[in-house]
């Protein structure tokens, strides 16, 4: 009888262990979320953590089936494994849409890992943090090994310490808060700004190391900002502004950059400090000076000025109308140029 009771207890324990193991496996079929504990605003970090505590991979209102699938795949094979899986000819043959590029296919599959959870949190942030996330309320979620790591970074310092040559000397580039806010306002692809919009903007401030020095039309010293012509938006720039055909774009797209805009700068000791940001065509930009001096009718001049007024990157993305950009480009102020040197520095 004692032996039977012992076997019964062992069986129950085994079943209990199996149930525990199954629950553990279920809990671990999706990536864990970790935090990089750095930053300067404990209240903001605590808010992000509190929001993340309510996230549930298995809740359809939190995570769609296609996102859940990519999370599960990432948990099982890791980021390097996913890169190999995406690069596999068999995967591309089975899942890639006709006419899509490998880059777009890769970005589409990996987007949930880089954007979904961060966007989910962003949409639930209090207005204090969401309306003007940069320069001080910034975080990003990125896949590392088999986990999603939430990192907090606080601008406006530029970690790579880029310099610009002025008057025979090299000065470190810095941005006043107002300048960064104007960049975010005028270069965000959507308004109001979203997590997916402020990610590339923050990437720009973290990694950009090339700023072209110039004198603005009123004589102020300034810098010109560029971005790479990558992705589908970059291809539109090359097609519509440069009139390049798709074969050339496919081979040379990464060699081109387009003009983002201009910053008047003030030299303060060893720094060239950007005071604000002017979108192409705004007052005191080379584009505005071109319109003022161009041999066109007054009617055309008024139309060009009206088209530039309050223009932003979001308006260009929405309209996909590059006529004004092309006019600047063809009449003396290039809007797309071959990359003068490496634009970004990583690490």
Secondary structure, DSSP 8 states (H G I E B T S, - for coil): -HHHHHHHHHHHHHHHHHHHHHHHHHHTSS--EEEE---S-HHHHHHHHHHHTT--TT-TTTS-HHHHHHHHHHHHHHHHHHHHHHH-HHHHHHH--TT--HHHHHHHHHHIIIIIHHHHHHTTS-HHHHTT-TTTSEEEEEEETTEEEEEEE--SS-TT--EEEETTEEEEEEE-HHHHHHHHHHH-SSSS--HHHHHHHHHHHHHB---EEEE-TTS-EEEEEEEE--HHHHHHHHHHTS---HHHHHHHGGGEEEEEEEEEEEEETTEEEE---EETTSTTSHHHHHHHHSS--HHHHHHHHHHHTT--HHHHHHH---HHHHHHHHTT--SEEE--S--B---
